[in-house]
Amino acid sequence: QRLANGSSHYRYLFYVDFLAPADEPNTANALKHLQEMTTFFRILGTYPRGSMLVGLDNLGLQVARPVASAVMKKKRKVGIIGFGTFGQFLAKKMVSDFEVFATSRDDYSTISADLGVCWCTSLEELLQQRLDVLLISVSILSFEGMVRRVAACIAKLGLDSRMLVVDVCSVKVHAKNTMLVLLPDTCDILCTHPMFGPQSGKHGWNGLPFVFERVRLVDARRCEDFLRWWSEQGCRMVDMTCELHDECAAGSQFVTHLTGRVLARLGLRPTPINTKGFDSLLQLVENTCKDSFDLFFALYKYNPNSAQQLKDIEDAMGELSKELRDG
């Protein structure tokens, strides 16, 4: 049922079960076209005859799983583009379970050596490491340009692009569409948003939300292994579409940053009679203003839901101001 504004009361989900391997060319092409025609598309699992099931690990401990092989697996290779504060924060955890490589526009070779991370002096050198997972940890404003560089480098050097590409951006639809359009079809894509950082995660990641969407997969096992690693760190795994993430984020993350920025403009200062509520507001100002204005601007520019949220806040302020002035 369509409403006057063009939206609908209901969202429909259709489930399809068919006999065909997901990596067979005709099947892969059909699935790609299906994804282009839908707002939400998910491969729940692919179960080849004579092999083990994949994709069960995020359903909970009560699910029966095939017995794992006793053979020790070789560490997967993870490459990190962008080795600033957040990239280093992730690398500190990952070095225990992955062979980690990193590169960045600034020289972090000394820090990477201290962390046990292999430093690469260029993007080209990083991509030549035959990575299993490429994690792009750059700002939202820099993201599209970096994905273009990755795609161009893969094409120029004729590299094997059968890797899992992962983003950690705070806005998801922009990241998802950018990677789908620019990356080779042979790249698997996983969109993620670890909703914590060096401050909130300094005492561990237990219970902290990790939002993700499997966008395009051929090697499902590799993706599930990578997701399992986050779960094993204690993260609360939130399987959510990029579209729904941005809708929710506009009403939470953007509002939080906007409130903190507005209060900062007021120049709030501690008083001898602070209430706990006022202390919370001062803490909000401190936390939001630690992040760059570029991040705040990107949350607005690259999440279309934020513009409507801003308008709603402006309308609410106008209505409340009028009530106060009119008595």
N, C-alpha and C positions, 0 to 999 in steps of 0.2 A: 504494500500500500504506500503510495507516494503522498508526501505532504505538500503543502503549497510552496514551501521553500525549496523543493526538489529533493529533500532527504526522505528516508523511508523509516517506517516503524521497525522493520525487522532486517536482520542479516541472515542470509541463507548459506548453509554449508552443504556441499555435495561430496560424497565419498565414492571413490572409484577403486575397484580392485580388478587387476588384470594380470595376465600371464605374459611377462616380457621383462628382460633385464633392463634396468634403468640406463645402463651405459651403451646399449645397442643403438646405433646411429638413428634409425627411424623412430625408436621410442624416445630418445633424447630430444630429437627435433620436435616431436609431438608435445612433449612435456614443456619444452621451451615456449611453443606457441600458446599452450594453455596458460602458462604463467603470465604471458603478455596480455591475455584477455581478462585476467582476474585481479581483484584487489588483494586477495589472500590465497597463497598457494603453498602447499606443504607436502613433501613426500614423507609419509609416516614411517615407511620402512621398505626395504627391499630384501627378499629372502631367497637367495639362490639355492637350488637343489644341492644337497650334499655338503652344505657348509653351515657355519654357525650364524645365529641371528645377530643382527646389529641394531643399534638404536634403542635398546631397552634401559640403558643405564640411568636415564633421568626419570624413570617411572617410579622409583622408590626401591627400598631394600627388600620389600616383600615379593618382588618379581623374581621368579626363578630364571637363572641365567645359565648358559652353557658353561661347562668347566673350562677355565682358562688353560692354555698350554703351559707346560712347565718350563718351556724354553725361555731363557732370558731375552727380552726384546732389546734391540739396540735403541739408544736414546734418539728421539726425533729431533730434527734440527729446526729451531725457531729463529727467525730473523726479525729484529725490531727496527723500524724506521722511526726516528725521533727518540733521542735518548736523553730528553730533559728529565724533569723531576718525576713525571708519571712513568716514563719509559724505564727509568732506573728502579722505580718502586716495583714494577712488574718483574723486572729482570732478577731482582734479589730473591724472589720466590722461585722463579722458573729455573734458575741455574741448577737447582737440586735434582730436577727431573728431566731437563732438556739440555741439549747442546745449543747454547744461545749465542747468536751473532747480533751485532748492532752497528748502526751508522746514524749520523746526524749531521746537520750543517755546521755545528760547532765540534771542536775536538774534545771528546770525552774519553780518549784512549787510556788515560791514567785511572779514571774512575772505573772504566770497564774492566781493566786488568785487576783492580782491587776486588771487583765483584765476581771475577771468574768468567767474564763475558769476552768473546772474541771480537775485537774491534775491526771494523772495515772502514777504510778511508773514503769509500765512495759507494753510491748506490749500485753501480755496476759490480763492484767486488762482492757486495752483499748478495746480490741475486745469483752470482756464480757459485754459491756455496751449496747448490742443490737442496734448497730448503724444503721442508715438509709444510711449515706454516710461516706465513709472512704477516706480521702484525704491524699495522700502520698506526703509529701513536703521534700524530701531528695535530695542530690546531684545526678547528673546523674551517677556518678561513683558508688554510693551506691545503686542505684535504684533496680537493679536486685537482689542483696542480700537481700534487705528489702522485696521485693515481695515474695521471697522464704520463708523468715521468717513468713510472714503473712499467706501464704498457709499452711506451716507446722503447725503453731499454730492453725489454723482453724481445720485441720485434727486431731491434737493431742487432742484438747479439745472437739471435736465434736460440734463445734459452728454452729449456723445458719449463713450460708454464703450468704443469700439473701439480700445483700446490694449493693449499688452503689459505685464502687471503682473508684476514680478520681486521675489522676496524674497531676502535674503542671510542667513537665520537659520541657526544652528548645529544646530537640530533641524528635520527636514524633514517628517515626516508631519503634525505639528501645523500647520505653515505651509501645507502642501498642502491639508489638509481645511478649514482656516479659509477659505482663498481660494475653494475650490470651493463652499463653502456660502454665503458672504456676498457675493461679488462678482457683478455681473450676468453673464449667460451670454455677453454680447457682449465681455467682457474675455478676452483670451488670458492664459494663466498659464504662467510659467516658474519652477520652483523651482531655486535655485542655492545653493551654499555655497562661496564663495572661501575655501579653507583656508589663508589667510595674512592678514596685517594690516600695519599701518604699520611694525612692527619687522622681521618676516621678509621683507617685500616692499620695504624701503627702497632696496635696491640693484637693483631690477628684479623682474619676475614670471616670469622665464624658468624653466621646469621646475616651477613651483609648481602644486599641484593645484586645479582648478576643477571641482567636482561639480555636475551639473545633471540635471534631468528636464523634458522637454517635457510639461506636464500637460494643457493644453487650447489648441489652436491652430486658428485660421481663417486668419490671415495668416501662413503658414509662412515666407515669404520674410523678413518682418521679424524673426522669431525667429532664423532662420539668420544673418541679417546681424549681429544682436546677439551671437550665440555666436561668429561669426567674429572679431568685434572682440577678444574675450577670448583667442582662439587667437593672434591676431596680436600680442598683448602678450607672448606666450611661454608662456602657461599650459598646463599639461598637462591636456587636456580629459578628464574622467571622466564618461561617460554612465551614470548609475546611478539606479535607482528610489529614491524617498524612503524606502521601507520598508527596503531593503538598506542605505542610507546610515545610518539610525538604528541598525540592528543592528551595523554595523561601528563606528560612533561610540561606542557604549556600551562596546565592548571596547578602544577606543583613546583617544578624546578624554576621555570621562568618567573612565576609569581614570587618565589622566595628571593631570587636575585633582584627583581624589580623593587620589592619592599626594602631590601637591604640598601640598595642604591639611593632610593628616595630618602630614607632615614639618614643616610650619610650626608646628603645635601642639606639636611636640617642642622647638621653639626651637633648632634646629641652628645652630651657629656655626662659622666657619673655625677651623682648628687649625694649628699649625706643621708638622704632618705629614700634611696633606691628601693623599689619593690622587686620581687623576683621576676615579675613580668617585664619590668624595664631592663633588668640585667639581661634577660633573654634577648631583648631587642638590641642592646649594645653588642651582645655576642653575635647576633645575626649580621649586624653591620660589619663587624670585624671579619667574620667568615666569608661574606660575599665580596667584600672589597679586597680580600687577599687575591682573588682571581682577577685576571686582567679584564679591562673593559672590552677587549676584543672578544673574549668568551661570551660576555653578556650580550654584546651586539650580535654575535653569531647565533645565540639561542633565539634571538628575535628574527634575524634575517632568514635563517635556514629552516625555521619551523613555522609553516604558514598558520598554525593554530595560535601562535603567540600574538599575532596582530589582532585577532579577535579578542584574545584575553586582555590585551592592553586597552582596547576600546571598551570592553565590559568594565574594567577597573575605572577608566575615566568617567564612564556613565554613572557608576556607583558613587564615585567621589562627588560628582555633580549633584546627584540626587540627595546624598547625605548632607552636603554643604547647604543646599536649598532648605532642607528640613530644619537645620540648625538656625539659619538666618531668618526663616519665616516664623520660628518659634512654634 
